[in-house]
Amino acid sequence: MEKILEKCILEELKRAGYQKFNAKALYMFTQTTIAQIKTNCNILSSLTLHSMRSRSTLLDVMNLIKLTKIDYSNVYNRPTVKYEVEEEPKPIQFKSSISCSAEKFIHIYDFMPDFPPVHTFKKSFLKENRSEDKSEKVKQRIEQSLKTESSLLKIIACSKGLPKRINFLFD
């Protein structure tokens, strides 16, 4: 974006009649313009928030132009500049020499991507399959209830009576 902004600034300087300029001055002018754009965007965001809307509208932009009092008439007279669009090269689909046609499945369509070759899965870990033992759970529950009962009996023996709030139903 900075390069596009620099080109626009260079065009405006040439139109204004400047033939020579310092690179540092161009950099400072560009940074100042960027700071001004950021300030205008912050003001636009503030106008939108004060209007209790989630998005800015063209009306907000027009109000911002009125607030900044900048003459934008020469922007509309400017010739359009077409920049080259960079296109990313299409990635080449990787085809492994290890995978063979025997690995392909009949129910998978041709337009879908191939599975990775078989060697990918050969040394993978298997998920441990634990089956729940209901009798073991019942046994643990009985042991826990016996421990609880013995602990309660010890508390009763030490306190020489039922502790307060041991049974909230009979208070």
Sequence and secondary structure as in RCSB ss.txt:
>XXXX:A:sequence
MEKILEKCILEELKRAGYQKFNAKALYMFTQTTIAQIKTNCNILSSLTLHSMRSRSTLLDVMNLIKLTKIDYSNV
YNRPTVKYEVEEEPKPIQFKSSISCSAEKFIHIYDFMPDFPPVHTFKKSFLKENRSEDKSEKVKQRIEQSLKTES
SLLKIIACSKGLPKRINFLFD
>XXXX:A:secstr
 HHHHHHHHHHHHHHHT     HHHHHHHHHHHHHHHHHHHHHHHHHHHHTT SS  HHHHHHHHHHHT   HHH
HTS                  SS  GGGS TTS TTS     GGGTTT          HHHHHHHHHHHHHHHHH
HHHHHHHHHTS  TTSSGGG 
